[in-house]
Structures are given as structure tokens and as C-alpha cells.
Amino acid sequence: MKGRKHPKLLYLCMGTAFTLLLVLLAVPGFRSGTAALLNLVFEISESQNAYLYERLPGADPAWLRPAVFLIAAQLLAFFLSLAMFSRPLAGLVLLAGSTFVQAYFGISFPAAVNMVLFLCGMLFLIHPSFALRDGLFLLAVLLPVCILTGLFLPGTDSSVEQLSEQVRDWLSAQSDSGDRGEDLFPETVVETRHVNERSLDEGNREARGTDGYRLIQLERMEIAKPDWFSLVRILLPFFGMLLLLTAPFVPFILLNRRHLKTMERRRLFEDPDNRAAAAAMFRHICAYLRTTGHLEPNVPYRLCSLPGMTAAFAEAFHEAAVIWERAVYSEHSIETGQRAAVQKLLEETEKRLYDQADRWQKFRLRTVECLHL
């Protein structure tokens, strides 16, 4: 991870974020400014939606700007900490956080702000290792989409907003259902139970019946769902929305990891150390054969058969397997000729399995498996 390369800077950003959070919670002025900020957000939300909020007490508009600057600095330090630890995680948090805030309060940031937020989040999420050429390519693809969306679909959509209102009404009805127990159970339940008394003390030891009765009053029984249910009811929609936001990007993240792994392996092909270069090239050959179904599983490389490949290729592969074992499991050096033999086998493997493959196989090797770049 990137944070391991710069631990001091990571700790500095984390410490800054934690310190600013403590200042925000400890200083009364910043707390009152935060309350004023939230009350302002409530007013904006009420002006655009049929929502009603309870205003926070102790709000001081004079501390509004200092609180905004402090919160912005705290969020920036937190985001930088995440970015240095894991860029995809930082992009995911940025996308999910900005979307959740807008969806929860029923408001929409200006189109320019959303363009910057979502472009940055997608750049961090899809391509964690920045390069100028790759960044320009992503901007050329994503920027027109954001501009067209901001021009022709600005703000909130009426159909989506109506569906959101229905969901919120349904959630409110579910949350209020537990408070309506008094409609099902009255304050008191009075039961009249007739008691037929008999006594042997009267008369000639004969039982005597009476018509008396007594009242038994039962108190109201409180029936409530456990506390964990309320917590699940709050967290489940949040995680569901988070899953819907992140699910479309999961394939891109997995493909990007394969792409980076292949790039790292191909860099070793040019390594001056013959041991590292030969081992990397042989692993790439095995990846080709394993993906196309030509490598027998659970068998040592120098003994496995290669279904569908020629005997000459299998012999060269077994020789390369011996070189690979020597490079990985021993301290012996690898000669230049042995490195050249593994490189020749790699070129032949790419020629047989990629250059002579059909379009679907080429697409799979290049795009899905990320073996041929």
C-alpha cells in the first residue's frame, strides 16, 4: 500500500485529522458553529423537500465560517490519510460519502462541485497508480459524461425524488409501528373472574356455595422489539445503498489489479538480474497456459503434461521449469543463455496462444485476464 512508503506523512495526516476533530468537539465556539451549519443545511433541505427538522440549540452564526473551515480541513486531512493508505478506499469513501449526504438531506450540490467530487473519486477508485497519459485518458472519457449530465440533468430528478419520498414514508411507517402498541393494547385489561367459594365450616360439614366474585386487574404489558433491531433497521439501508454504489466498480477494481500485477511482472522481464527475469517470464508462461487450459494442475512444472501443445514445446517448457526451480529455490546463478531460452519460450507461447487465437480468445487474454498488454 502507498501508506507504507510514506509512514511519517501518513501519521502526520492522521494526527492532524484527529486533533482537528478534538478541537471541533472541545471548543464551545466551534460546536455552536457546527450547530449553525447543520441548522442551515436543515433549512435548505426543508426548502426543497417536505422534511421537518428539529433545530439544534446553542447555534451561533458568528462561528459558522470558522466551523466550516475547520470541518473542511479535518475532512481533507482524513481523505489524505485514506489516500496514502489505499487510493481505491479513498475514492470509495469520497463517492459514498458525497452521495449519502445528498441523498439523505434531499439536496444536490452544484453541478461543478459534483463533477469535481465524482471525477476525483472515480480517478482514485479505478486507477490507483496515476500516470499523466492514463489520467488524461480517463478525463477524456469521464469529463464529457459529467458535463452532459450537469447540463441536461441538473439537480434532482422528479421521478427519483418521488421514489425517495415513498421509501422514506415506508421507513417512517415501519419505525412508527412500534410506537402504536397502545392502539392494540389498552391501558388496562379488566377481567372478571367468578369465584365459587365452598366451605366445610358451616352446618353439618356440608359445602356451601356462594355467588361472590373478585376483580383481577392486569397491568398493561409492554411488548417491544430488541434494541439490536433498531440498529439493524438503521444500518441495513445504509449498507444496501453503499453496495449499490460500489457494485458497478468492483469488476473495474479487479481488472485493474490484474493489469497492475501483469505490468509489475513485465517490468521484471528487463531486470538486470537473470534470476528475477527468468522467474518472472516463466510465471507469465504458466499464466498463459493455465488460462487457456493447457497446463495440468497439481503437478510439478517439470513433470506436468501440456494437453494440446506439441512435444517440442513441452520439452522446452520442462527445461524452462528446471531453470525456474534453480532461480527460485537455490542460490545458483542463471546464465544469459538460460535466460534467453526462457525468453524464447515466452515469445513462442504468446505466438501460439495469442497471435493465432480467435477474436474472443484475444479479448479474454487482453481485457479479462490482462496477460497481453
C-alpha positions as CSV (number, residue, x, y, z in Angstrom):
1,M,0.0,0.0,0.0
2,K,1.1,3.6,-0.6
3,G,1.0,4.5,3.1
4,R,3.8,2.1,3.8
5,K,6.1,4.1,1.6
6,H,5.4,7.3,3.5
7,P,4.6,6.3,7.1
8,K,5.6,9.6,8.6
9,L,3.4,11.6,6.3
10,L,0.5,9.2,6.9
11,Y,0.8,9.5,10.6
12,L,1.0,13.3,10.3
13,C,-2.3,13.4,8.3
14,M,-4.0,11.0,10.7
15,G,-2.8,13.1,13.7
16,T,-3.9,16.3,12.1
17,A,-7.4,14.9,11.4
18,F,-7.7,13.5,15.0
19,T,-6.5,16.8,16.5
20,L,-8.9,18.9,14.5
21,L,-11.8,16.6,15.5
22,L,-10.9,17.0,19.2
23,V,-10.8,20.8,18.7
24,L,-14.2,20.7,17.0
25,L,-15.7,18.7,19.9
26,A,-13.9,20.5,22.7
27,V,-14.2,24.2,21.8
28,P,-17.7,25.6,22.5
29,G,-17.5,28.2,19.7
30,F,-16.8,25.5,17.1
31,R,-19.6,23.4,18.4
32,S,-22.0,26.3,18.2
33,G,-20.8,27.0,14.7
34,T,-21.3,23.3,13.7
35,A,-24.9,23.6,15.1
36,A,-25.4,26.7,13.0
37,L,-24.1,24.9,9.9
38,L,-26.4,21.9,10.5
39,N,-29.4,24.3,11.0
40,L,-28.6,25.9,7.7
41,V,-28.5,22.6,6.0
42,F,-31.9,21.8,7.6
43,E,-33.3,25.0,6.2
44,I,-32.0,24.3,2.7
45,S,-33.4,20.7,2.9
46,E,-36.8,21.9,4.0
47,S,-37.0,24.5,1.2
48,Q,-36.6,21.7,-1.4
49,N,-38.4,18.8,0.3
50,A,-41.3,18.1,2.6
51,Y,-39.0,17.4,5.5
52,L,-39.2,18.9,9.0
53,Y,-36.1,19.0,11.3
54,E,-35.7,20.0,14.9
55,R,-33.3,22.8,15.2
56,L,-30.1,22.3,17.2
57,P,-29.9,24.6,20.3
58,G,-27.0,26.8,21.0
59,A,-26.2,27.7,17.4
60,D,-24.1,30.8,16.9
61,P,-24.0,32.2,13.3
62,A,-20.8,34.2,14.2
63,W,-18.9,30.9,14.4
64,L,-20.3,29.5,11.2
65,R,-17.3,30.3,8.9
66,P,-14.6,29.1,11.4
67,A,-16.5,25.9,11.9
68,V,-16.8,25.4,8.1
69,F,-13.1,25.9,7.6
70,L,-12.2,23.6,10.5
71,I,-14.6,20.8,9.2
72,A,-13.2,21.2,5.7
73,A,-9.6,20.9,7.0
74,Q,-10.5,17.9,9.1
75,L,-12.2,16.1,6.2
76,L,-9.2,16.9,3.9
77,A,-6.7,15.5,6.4
78,F,-8.9,12.4,6.8
79,F,-9.1,12.0,3.0
80,L,-5.4,12.4,2.5
81,S,-4.8,9.7,5.2
82,L,-7.1,7.3,3.3
83,A,-5.4,8.2,0.0
84,M,-1.9,7.4,1.3
85,F,-3.2,4.2,2.9
86,S,-5.3,3.0,-0.1
87,R,-6.3,5.1,-3.0
88,P,-9.3,2.9,-4.0
89,L,-10.6,3.1,-0.5
90,A,-10.3,6.9,-0.5
91,G,-12.2,7.0,-3.8
92,L,-14.9,4.7,-2.4
93,V,-15.3,6.8,0.7
94,L,-15.5,10.0,-1.3
95,L,-18.1,8.7,-3.7
96,A,-20.2,7.0,-1.0
97,G,-20.0,10.0,1.4
98,S,-20.9,12.7,-1.1
99,T,-23.8,10.6,-2.4
100,F,-25.1,9.7,1.0
101,V,-25.1,13.3,2.2
102,Q,-27.0,14.5,-0.9
103,A,-29.5,11.6,-0.8
104,Y,-30.2,11.8,2.9
105,F,-30.9,15.6,3.0
106,G,-32.6,15.6,-0.4
107,I,-30.3,18.3,-1.8
108,S,-27.9,18.4,-4.7
109,F,-24.6,20.2,-4.8
110,P,-23.9,22.5,-7.8
111,A,-23.1,20.6,-11.0
112,A,-19.4,21.9,-10.9
113,V,-18.9,20.6,-7.4
114,N,-20.4,17.2,-8.2
115,M,-18.2,17.0,-11.3
116,V,-15.1,17.6,-9.3
117,L,-16.1,15.2,-6.5
118,F,-17.1,12.3,-8.7
119,L,-14.2,12.7,-11.1
120,C,-11.7,12.6,-8.3
121,G,-13.5,9.7,-6.7
122,M,-13.5,7.7,-9.9
123,L,-9.9,8.5,-10.7
124,F,-8.8,7.3,-7.2
125,L,-11.1,4.2,-7.4
126,I,-10.5,3.0,-11.0
127,H,-6.8,3.8,-11.5
128,P,-4.9,3.9,-8.2
129,S,-1.5,4.5,-9.8
130,F,-1.6,7.8,-11.5
131,A,0.2,8.5,-14.8
132,L,-0.2,11.6,-16.9
133,R,-1.2,9.6,-20.0
134,D,-3.7,7.4,-18.1
135,G,-5.1,10.4,-16.3
136,L,-5.7,12.3,-19.5
137,F,-7.5,9.2,-21.0
138,L,-9.8,8.9,-18.0
139,L,-10.6,12.6,-18.1
140,A,-11.3,12.4,-21.8
141,V,-13.8,9.6,-21.1
142,L,-15.4,10.8,-17.9
143,L,-15.4,14.6,-18.3
144,P,-17.9,14.7,-21.2
145,V,-20.3,12.5,-19.3
146,C,-20.2,14.7,-16.3
147,I,-20.6,17.9,-18.4
148,L,-23.6,16.5,-20.3
149,T,-25.2,15.3,-17.1
150,G,-24.7,18.7,-15.5
151,L,-26.2,20.5,-18.5
152,F,-29.2,18.3,-19.3
153,L,-29.9,16.6,-16.0
154,P,-29.1,19.2,-13.3
155,G,-30.3,19.0,-9.7
156,T,-32.6,16.3,-8.6
157,D,-34.9,14.2,-10.8
158,S,-38.6,14.3,-10.0
159,S,-39.2,10.6,-10.5
160,V,-36.2,9.7,-8.4
161,E,-37.3,12.2,-5.7
162,Q,-40.8,10.8,-5.7
163,L,-39.4,7.3,-5.2
164,S,-37.2,8.5,-2.5
165,E,-40.2,10.1,-0.7
166,Q,-42.1,6.8,-0.9
167,V,-39.1,4.9,0.6
168,R,-38.8,7.4,3.4
169,D,-42.5,7.3,4.1
170,W,-42.3,3.5,4.2
171,L,-39.4,3.6,6.6
172,S,-41.1,6.1,8.8
173,A,-44.2,3.9,8.9
174,Q,-42.1,1.0,9.9
175,S,-40.3,2.9,12.6
176,D,-43.6,4.3,14.0
177,S,-45.3,0.9,14.1
178,G,-43.6,0.1,17.3
179,D,-44.9,3.2,19.0
180,R,-48.5,2.3,18.3
181,G,-48.8,-0.5,20.8
182,E,-51.4,1.5,22.8
183,D,-53.8,1.0,19.9
184,L,-53.5,-2.7,20.2
185,F,-53.4,-2.9,24.0
186,P,-55.5,-0.6,26.2
187,E,-54.1,1.0,29.2
188,T,-55.6,-1.7,31.5
189,V,-57.3,-5.0,30.8
190,V,-60.0,-5.8,33.3
191,E,-61.1,-9.4,33.6
192,T,-64.0,-10.5,35.8
193,R,-63.4,-13.9,37.2
194,H,-66.2,-15.6,39.1
195,V,-65.0,-17.4,42.3
196,N,-67.2,-20.2,43.5
197,E,-66.3,-20.5,47.2
198,R,-67.1,-23.6,49.3
199,S,-66.6,-24.1,53.0
200,L,-67.0,-27.1,55.3
201,D,-67.2,-25.0,58.4
202,E,-70.9,-24.2,58.1
203,G,-73.7,-26.6,59.1
204,N,-73.2,-30.3,59.2
205,R,-69.9,-30.3,57.4
206,E,-71.8,-29.5,54.2
207,A,-70.3,-27.5,51.4
208,R,-71.7,-24.1,50.9
209,G,-71.7,-22.3,47.6
210,T,-71.6,-18.5,47.3
211,D,-72.2,-16.2,44.4
212,G,-69.3,-13.9,45.3
213,Y,-66.5,-12.9,42.8
214,R,-63.4,-10.8,42.8
215,L,-61.9,-8.4,40.3
216,I,-58.4,-9.2,38.9
217,Q,-56.8,-6.2,37.2
218,L,-53.9,-6.9,34.8
219,E,-51.4,-4.1,34.1
220,R,-50.5,-3.2,30.5
221,M,-47.9,-5.4,29.1
222,E,-45.1,-3.7,27.3
223,I,-44.1,-5.5,24.1
224,A,-41.1,-4.0,22.3
225,K,-38.6,-5.2,19.8
226,P,-35.0,-5.7,21.0
227,D,-32.6,-2.8,20.7
228,W,-30.5,-4.5,18.1
229,F,-33.4,-4.5,15.7
230,S,-33.4,-0.7,15.6
231,L,-29.7,-0.6,14.9
232,V,-30.1,-3.1,12.1
233,R,-33.0,-1.1,10.7
234,I,-30.8,2.0,10.5
235,L,-27.7,0.3,9.2
236,L,-29.2,-2.0,6.7
237,P,-30.4,0.7,4.2
238,F,-27.1,2.4,4.5
239,F,-25.1,-0.7,3.7
240,G,-27.5,-1.5,0.9
241,M,-27.1,1.9,-0.7
242,L,-23.3,1.5,-0.3
243,L,-23.4,-1.8,-2.0
244,L,-25.4,-0.4,-4.9
245,L,-22.9,2.4,-5.3
246,T,-19.8,0.2,-5.2
247,A,-21.1,-2.9,-7.1
248,P,-20.6,-1.4,-10.6
249,F,-17.0,-0.6,-9.8
250,V,-16.0,-4.0,-8.4
251,P,-15.2,-5.5,-11.9
252,F,-13.1,-2.5,-12.8
253,I,-11.1,-2.8,-9.5
254,L,-10.5,-6.5,-10.1
255,L,-9.4,-5.9,-13.7
256,N,-7.2,-3.0,-12.6
257,R,-5.4,-5.2,-10.0
258,R,-4.7,-7.9,-12.7
259,H,-3.4,-5.2,-15.0
260,L,-1.1,-3.8,-12.4
261,K,0.1,-7.3,-11.5
262,T,0.9,-8.1,-15.1
263,M,2.7,-4.7,-15.5
264,E,4.8,-5.4,-12.5
265,R,5.7,-8.9,-13.8
266,R,6.6,-7.5,-17.2
267,R,8.9,-4.9,-15.7
268,L,10.9,-7.8,-14.3
269,F,11.4,-9.2,-17.8
270,E,14.0,-6.4,-18.3
271,D,15.6,-6.8,-14.8
272,P,19.5,-7.0,-15.0
273,D,19.3,-9.9,-12.6
274,N,18.9,-13.1,-14.7
275,R,17.3,-14.9,-11.8
276,A,14.4,-12.4,-11.3
277,A,13.9,-12.0,-15.1
278,A,13.8,-15.8,-15.8
279,A,11.4,-16.4,-12.9
280,A,9.0,-13.7,-14.0
281,M,9.0,-14.8,-17.6
282,F,8.3,-18.4,-16.6
283,R,5.4,-17.4,-14.3
284,H,3.9,-15.4,-17.2
285,I,4.2,-18.5,-19.4
286,C,2.4,-20.6,-16.8
287,A,-0.3,-18.0,-16.6
288,Y,-0.9,-18.2,-20.3
289,L,-1.0,-22.0,-20.2
290,R,-3.2,-22.1,-17.1
291,T,-5.7,-19.6,-18.6
292,T,-6.1,-21.4,-21.9
293,G,-6.4,-24.8,-20.2
294,H,-3.0,-26.3,-21.4
295,L,-1.4,-26.7,-18.0
296,E,-2.1,-29.8,-15.9
297,P,-3.0,-28.8,-12.3
298,N,-1.4,-30.1,-9.1
299,V,1.7,-31.5,-10.8
300,P,5.3,-30.1,-10.7
301,Y,6.1,-28.0,-13.7
302,R,9.0,-30.2,-14.9
303,L,6.7,-33.3,-14.9
304,C,3.3,-32.0,-16.0
305,S,1.9,-32.7,-19.4
306,L,0.7,-29.9,-21.7
307,P,-2.5,-31.0,-23.4
308,G,-2.9,-29.6,-26.9
309,M,0.8,-28.5,-27.2
310,T,3.5,-30.1,-29.3
311,A,6.2,-32.4,-27.9
312,A,8.9,-29.9,-28.8
313,F,7.1,-27.2,-26.9
314,A,6.6,-29.5,-23.9
315,E,10.3,-30.3,-23.9
316,A,11.3,-26.7,-23.9
317,F,8.8,-26.0,-21.1
318,H,10.2,-28.7,-18.9
319,E,13.7,-27.3,-19.5
320,A,12.5,-23.8,-18.5
321,A,10.8,-25.3,-15.4
322,V,14.2,-26.6,-14.3
323,I,15.7,-23.2,-14.8
324,W,12.8,-21.6,-12.8
325,E,13.3,-24.0,-9.9
326,R,17.0,-23.2,-9.9
327,A,16.3,-19.5,-9.9
328,V,13.7,-19.7,-7.1
329,Y,14.8,-22.4,-4.8
330,S,18.6,-22.3,-5.0
331,E,21.4,-19.8,-4.8
332,H,22.9,-20.8,-8.1
333,S,23.2,-18.1,-10.8
334,I,21.3,-18.2,-14.0
335,E,23.4,-17.8,-17.2
336,T,22.5,-15.5,-20.0
337,G,21.8,-18.4,-22.3
338,Q,19.3,-19.9,-19.9
339,R,17.5,-16.5,-19.6
340,A,17.4,-16.3,-23.4
341,A,15.9,-19.8,-23.6
342,V,13.1,-18.8,-21.2
343,Q,12.5,-15.6,-23.2
344,K,12.3,-17.6,-26.5
345,L,9.8,-19.9,-24.9
346,L,7.7,-16.9,-23.8
347,E,7.7,-15.5,-27.3
348,E,6.6,-18.8,-28.7
349,T,3.9,-19.1,-26.1
350,E,2.5,-15.7,-27.0
351,K,2.6,-16.5,-30.7
352,R,0.8,-19.8,-30.2
353,L,-1.8,-18.7,-27.6
354,Y,-2.4,-15.1,-28.6
355,D,-1.3,-14.3,-32.2
356,Q,-3.0,-17.5,-33.5
357,A,-6.1,-17.2,-31.3
358,D,-9.6,-16.1,-32.4
359,R,-11.1,-12.7,-31.5
360,W,-12.8,-13.9,-28.4
361,Q,-9.7,-15.6,-27.0
362,K,-7.7,-12.4,-27.8
363,F,-10.3,-10.3,-26.0
364,R,-10.1,-12.6,-23.0
365,L,-6.3,-12.7,-22.8
366,R,-6.0,-8.9,-23.2
367,T,-9.0,-7.5,-21.4
368,V,-10.3,-10.1,-18.9
369,E,-7.1,-11.8,-17.9
370,C,-4.8,-8.8,-18.6
371,L,-2.0,-11.1,-19.8
372,H,-1.3,-9.5,-23.1
373,L,-0.7,-5.7,-22.8
